[in-house]
Amino acid sequence: MINVQTAQKEGSIQLEGKFVYSLAYISDGSKLAAGTINGLVSICDLETGSVQFLDGHATPVRSVSFSPDGRLLASASDDKQIKVFDVRDGRLVIPSLNGHKGWVVSVDFASDNRHLVTASTDCSVRIWDLASKEEKHCFNTHEDQVWCARYSPQGNNIISVGDDRSIMIYQCA
């Protein structure tokens, strides 16, 4: 870690795995999650330096996202699956959300902590209900791979961008 005021290195985090593809901060800034090329998901406590390794995926983890309340961590992978973990004990809360036909490259929590949005190389953007563990809606509006989808801070809109050079905005009910 680098002190931005002094530009001096103050510490480092040792993660297993080869290349880190994705990072996410928990809302209070105390933890960092990482997804790696070899499918590992890690949660690092930035205060203690301890690292918790989670049962991740068999293929690269392209995106990780903490829920706004800090209780859950979602991961998205080239194995076409989304997994949801309990941040406290690393337990898999939802072993797999399935529906995408291509790599899942982006995942984001809604502000209500109950929904996820995902984007995939299958050209779709999907909304997932965590209580039912089911897909709530699928948008097939992109003509090429979708690389990122995010909820607005209020949770009333989703924005996505893809290789078709378009940015889509979806209104959430």
C-alpha positions in Angstrom: 0.0 0.0 0.0 1.2 3.5 -0.8 0.7 6.5 1.3 -0.6 9.1 -1.2 0.7 12.0 0.8 4.3 10.8 1.1 4.3 8.4 -2.0 6.0 5.9 0.3 5.2 2.2 0.3 3.8 1.3 3.7 2.8 -2.4 3.2 1.7 -5.0 0.7 -1.0 -7.7 0.5 0.0 -11.2 -0.5 -2.7 -13.0 -2.5 -2.6 -16.5 -3.9 -3.2 -16.9 -7.6 -1.5 -15.5 -10.6 -3.0 -12.4 -12.0 -5.7 -10.3 -10.2 -8.5 -9.5 -12.7 -10.9 -7.7 -10.3 -10.9 -5.7 -7.1 -13.6 -4.2 -4.9 -13.6 -2.3 -1.6 -16.2 -2.9 1.1 -18.3 0.3 1.8 -16.4 1.1 5.0 -13.0 0.6 3.4 -11.9 -2.0 5.8 -11.8 -4.9 3.4 -10.6 -5.6 -0.2 -11.8 -8.4 -2.4 -9.9 -9.8 -5.3 -10.7 -12.2 -8.1 -7.8 -13.9 -10.0 -7.1 -15.5 -13.3 -7.1 -19.0 -11.8 -10.5 -18.7 -10.2 -9.6 -17.7 -6.6 -11.6 -15.2 -4.6 -9.9 -13.5 -1.6 -11.0 -11.1 1.0 -8.3 -9.1 2.7 -8.8 -7.4 6.1 -6.9 -4.1 5.5 -6.5 -3.4 9.2 -5.1 -6.8 10.3 -3.6 -7.9 7.0 -5.3 -11.3 7.2 -6.5 -12.9 4.0 -9.5 -15.2 3.7 -9.4 -17.5 0.6 -12.8 -18.6 -0.7 -14.0 -21.5 -2.7 -14.1 -19.7 -6.0 -14.4 -20.7 -9.6 -12.6 -23.1 -11.9 -11.9 -20.3 -14.4 -10.9 -16.6 -14.2 -12.9 -14.4 -11.9 -13.6 -11.3 -13.9 -15.6 -9.2 -11.4 -16.2 -9.0 -7.6 -18.7 -6.8 -5.8 -19.6 -6.2 -2.1 -23.2 -5.6 -1.2 -23.8 -2.1 0.1 -24.4 -3.4 3.6 -21.1 -5.3 3.5 -22.5 -8.7 4.3 -22.2 -10.3 0.9 -19.6 -10.6 -1.8 -20.6 -11.6 -5.4 -18.2 -13.0 -8.0 -18.5 -13.5 -11.7 -16.5 -15.8 -13.8 -15.6 -17.3 -17.2 -17.4 -20.5 -16.0 -20.7 -18.6 -16.7 -21.6 -18.6 -13.1 -22.2 -16.0 -10.3 -21.5 -17.0 -6.7 -22.4 -15.1 -3.6 -20.4 -15.5 -0.3 -21.0 -14.4 3.3 -18.2 -12.0 4.0 -18.0 -12.9 7.7 -17.3 -16.6 7.4 -16.6 -17.1 3.6 -19.5 -19.5 3.3 -21.2 -19.9 -0.1 -24.7 -18.4 0.4 -25.6 -18.9 -3.2 -23.4 -21.6 -4.9 -24.4 -20.6 -8.4 -26.7 -18.4 -10.4 -26.9 -19.8 -13.9 -28.3 -18.4 -17.1 -25.6 -16.8 -19.0 -24.3 -18.6 -22.1 -20.9 -16.8 -22.1 -18.3 -15.5 -19.7 -19.8 -13.4 -16.9 -17.6 -10.4 -16.8 -19.3 -7.9 -14.6 -21.4 -8.1 -11.4 -22.9 -5.3 -9.2 -25.2 -5.1 -6.2 -28.3 -2.9 -6.2 -28.6 -0.5 -3.3 -31.3 -2.7 -1.8 -28.8 -5.5 -1.2 -31.4 -7.9 -2.7 -30.6 -7.8 -6.4 -27.5 -8.2 -8.7 -26.9 -7.1 -12.2 -24.5 -9.0 -14.4 -23.1 -8.6 -17.9 -21.7 -11.3 -20.2 -20.0 -12.0 -23.4 -23.3 -13.6 -24.5 -24.5 -10.0 -25.2 -26.9 -10.0 -22.3 -27.5 -8.0 -19.1 -29.4 -9.9 -16.4 -31.0 -8.9 -13.1 -31.0 -11.5 -10.3 -33.2 -11.8 -7.2 -31.1 -13.1 -4.4 -34.0 -14.2 -2.2 -35.4 -16.5 -4.9 -32.0 -17.2 -6.5 -33.6 -16.7 -9.9 -33.2 -14.4 -12.9 -35.6 -11.6 -12.7 -35.0 -10.0 -16.1 -32.8 -10.5 -19.1 -32.0 -7.6 -21.5 -30.7 -8.6 -24.9 -30.3 -5.1 -26.3 -26.6 -5.2 -27.1 -25.4 -6.5 -30.4 -22.1 -7.7 -29.1 -20.3 -8.7 -25.9 -21.3 -6.6 -22.8 -18.3 -5.8 -20.6 -19.8 -3.8 -17.7 -23.1 -3.2 -16.1 -23.7 -1.1 -13.0 -26.6 0.1 -10.9 -27.0 3.8 -10.3 -26.4 4.9 -6.7 -30.2 5.2 -6.1 -30.8 1.8 -7.7 -33.4 3.1 -10.2 -31.2 2.7 -13.3 -28.7 0.3 -14.7 -26.1 1.3 -17.2 -24.2 -1.1 -19.5 -21.5 -0.9 -22.2 -20.5 -3.4 -24.8 -18.3 -4.1 -27.8 -21.1 -2.8 -30.0 -20.0 0.7 -28.9 -23.3 1.4 -27.3 -24.2 2.5 -23.8 -27.6 1.3 -22.6 -29.6 2.7 -19.7 -32.3 0.6 -18.3 -35.0 1.9 -15.9 -35.7 -0.4 -12.9 -39.2 -0.7 -11.6 
